[in-house]
Amino acid sequence: MRCHSQSFLLVRDPTSVPISRHRLQDLVKEWGLRLDESSDTALTVITSELVTNAVRHGTGTVLTITVSANLSRRRILVEVYDGSLVLPVPHWADSEDESGRGMALIDRLSLCHGAEHTTCGKCVWAEIAMPPQRVTRQRLILRPRRAARAIARRLGAARQPLTTVRAGSRTGHGRHARAVPRRLSALRPGNEQRPQVRDQEAADR
């Protein structure tokens, strides 16, 4: 299962709303995630609404934001923790209301969302769908064997090697030189002509 997760702290202040969006954008780039227009919009709006609600209705001086990305399930989980024990109550704003549409936006843009009590307050969370992810150079470096198997599955069955390489040897050096079948030496250029040349030289003498 391929997962990324990171938490960071923000002051419970309105200025933390744009900061949280920028931090999430940095994490998306750092993890090499590929987002389309709908998932990028959902991540931006949901993060803003969760942090805004925690700033307005939470308690304490610090907010904890945890972001987790599950590449196998293609989901991003955003969690916002604050010190209040009061869980948010869904409120559907009228067309004339200037606020109160946050939960409606979260409900519309997320796969699922909820709230739960913690040992020191509450956590409000939402899950966002991601598009299929590509195999990036970073994943090739961090997980070369897994990436190689994934590429082999896409390209089909791997070709059999022409020669057998023993475990722990390097190509062309060490024990690998003795792993080449002896019959290959008879096919080397010029080997089959040497006895005839010697016989001809003996006859001339």
C-alpha positions in Angstrom: 0.0 0.0 0.0 1.5 3.3 -1.1 0.8 6.1 1.4 2.0 9.5 2.4 1.2 11.4 5.6 2.3 14.6 7.2 1.0 16.9 10.0 1.7 20.5 10.7 0.6 23.2 13.2 -1.1 26.5 12.5 -2.2 29.3 14.7 -6.0 29.5 15.1 -6.3 32.7 13.1 -8.0 33.6 9.8 -4.5 34.1 8.3 -4.0 30.4 8.6 -6.6 29.6 5.9 -4.4 30.6 2.9 -1.4 29.2 4.6 -3.0 25.8 4.9 -3.8 25.8 1.2 -0.2 26.6 0.3 1.1 23.9 2.6 -1.1 21.3 0.9 0.0 22.4 -2.6 3.6 22.0 -1.5 2.8 18.5 -0.2 1.1 17.5 -3.4 4.3 18.6 -5.4 6.6 16.9 -2.9 4.8 13.6 -3.0 4.5 13.8 -6.8 0.8 13.5 -6.9 -1.1 14.2 -10.1 -4.4 16.1 -9.6 -6.9 17.0 -12.3 -9.0 20.1 -12.2 -11.9 18.6 -10.2 -9.7 17.0 -7.5 -7.5 20.1 -7.2 -10.6 22.3 -6.7 -12.0 19.9 -4.2 -8.8 19.8 -2.2 -8.5 23.6 -2.2 -12.1 24.3 -1.2 -12.4 21.6 1.4 -9.2 22.5 3.1 -10.3 26.2 3.3 -13.7 25.3 4.7 -12.3 22.9 7.3 -9.7 25.3 8.6 -12.2 28.2 8.5 -14.7 26.3 10.6 -12.0 25.4 13.1 -10.9 29.1 13.3 -14.5 30.3 13.8 -16.0 27.6 16.0 -13.0 25.9 17.6 -11.1 26.6 20.8 -7.4 26.8 21.7 -4.6 28.7 20.1 -3.2 26.0 17.7 -4.7 23.9 15.0 -3.3 20.6 13.8 -3.7 19.7 10.2 -3.0 16.1 9.0 -2.9 15.2 5.3 -2.7 11.6 4.1 -2.6 10.4 0.6 -3.4 6.7 -0.2 -2.3 6.1 -3.8 -3.7 2.5 -3.9 -7.2 3.7 -3.0 -6.7 7.1 -4.8 -7.8 9.2 -1.9 -6.6 12.2 0.0 -7.7 12.5 3.7 -7.6 16.0 5.3 -8.1 16.2 9.1 -8.3 19.4 11.2 -7.9 19.1 15.0 -8.9 21.8 17.5 -9.6 22.0 21.2 -13.4 22.2 21.2 -15.6 19.2 22.1 -18.6 20.6 20.2 -19.1 18.7 17.0 -20.3 20.7 13.9 -24.0 20.5 13.2 -24.9 20.5 9.5 -26.6 23.8 8.5 -28.0 24.3 5.0 -27.9 28.0 4.3 -30.6 29.8 2.4 -29.9 31.7 -0.8 -29.9 35.0 1.2 -27.4 33.9 3.8 -23.9 35.3 3.6 -22.3 32.3 5.3 -23.1 28.7 6.4 -22.4 27.0 3.0 -19.2 25.4 4.2 -20.7 22.0 5.1 -22.7 22.0 1.9 -19.6 22.5 -0.2 -17.7 19.8 1.8 -20.6 17.4 1.3 -20.8 18.0 -2.4 -17.0 17.9 -3.2 -15.9 15.1 -0.9 -16.3 11.3 -1.1 -17.2 11.2 2.6 -16.7 13.4 5.6 -17.4 13.5 9.4 -16.4 14.6 12.8 -15.4 12.8 16.0 -14.1 13.5 19.5 -10.5 13.1 20.4 -8.7 13.0 23.8 -8.2 16.8 23.7 -11.0 18.1 21.5 -12.4 17.1 18.1 -11.3 16.2 14.6 -13.2 17.2 11.5 -12.2 15.3 8.3 -13.0 14.8 4.6 -11.8 12.4 1.9 -11.2 13.6 -1.7 -10.9 11.4 -4.8 -7.7 11.4 -6.8 -7.2 10.4 -10.5 -5.0 7.4 -11.4 -1.3 8.2 -10.6 1.6 7.7 -12.9 4.9 6.1 -12.2 7.2 9.0 -11.5 11.0 9.2 -11.4 10.9 9.7 -7.6 9.0 6.4 -7.2 11.5 4.7 -9.5 14.3 5.8 -7.2 12.6 5.1 -3.9 11.1 1.8 -4.9 13.1 0.5 -7.9 12.0 -3.2 -7.6 8.3 -2.4 -7.3 8.4 0.1 -10.1 10.2 -2.4 -12.3 7.6 -5.0 -11.7 4.8 -2.5 -12.5 6.5 -1.5 -15.8 7.0 -5.2 -16.7 3.4 -5.9 -16.1 2.4 -3.1 -18.4 4.8 -4.1 -21.2 4.1 -7.8 -21.0 6.2 -10.7 -20.0 9.9 -10.0 -19.6 12.2 -11.5 -22.2 14.5 -14.4 -21.0 18.2 -13.4 -20.7 20.6 -14.8 -23.3 23.2 -15.8 -20.7 22.8 -16.9 -17.1 24.1 -14.4 -14.5 24.8 -15.9 -11.1 23.5 -14.2 -8.0 26.0 -11.8 -6.6 28.2 -11.5 -9.7 28.6 -8.5 -12.0 28.2 -8.8 -15.8 31.5 -9.6 -17.4 33.5 -9.9 -14.2 34.2 -12.4 -11.5 32.2 -15.6 -11.4 30.0 -14.6 -14.3 32.9 -15.4 -16.7 32.8 -19.0 -15.6 28.9 -19.1 -15.9 29.1 -18.9 -19.7 28.5 -22.4 -21.2 31.7 -24.1 -22.5 30.1 -24.7 -25.9 30.2 -21.0 -26.6 34.0 -21.1 -26.8 33.8 -23.3 -29.9 31.9 -20.5 -31.7 34.5 -17.8 -31.2 35.8 -16.5 -34.5 38.9 -18.2 -35.7 38.9 -21.1 -33.3 37.7 -23.7 -35.8 40.4 -22.6 -38.4 43.5 -22.9 -36.2 44.0 -26.7 -36.5 43.9 -26.5 -40.4 46.4 -23.7 -40.5 48.9 -25.7 -38.4 48.5 -28.8 -40.5 49.2 -26.8 -43.7 52.3 -25.2 -42.2 53.6 -28.7 -41.3 53.0 -30.0 -44.8 54.9 -27.0 -46.3 57.9 -27.7 -44.2 
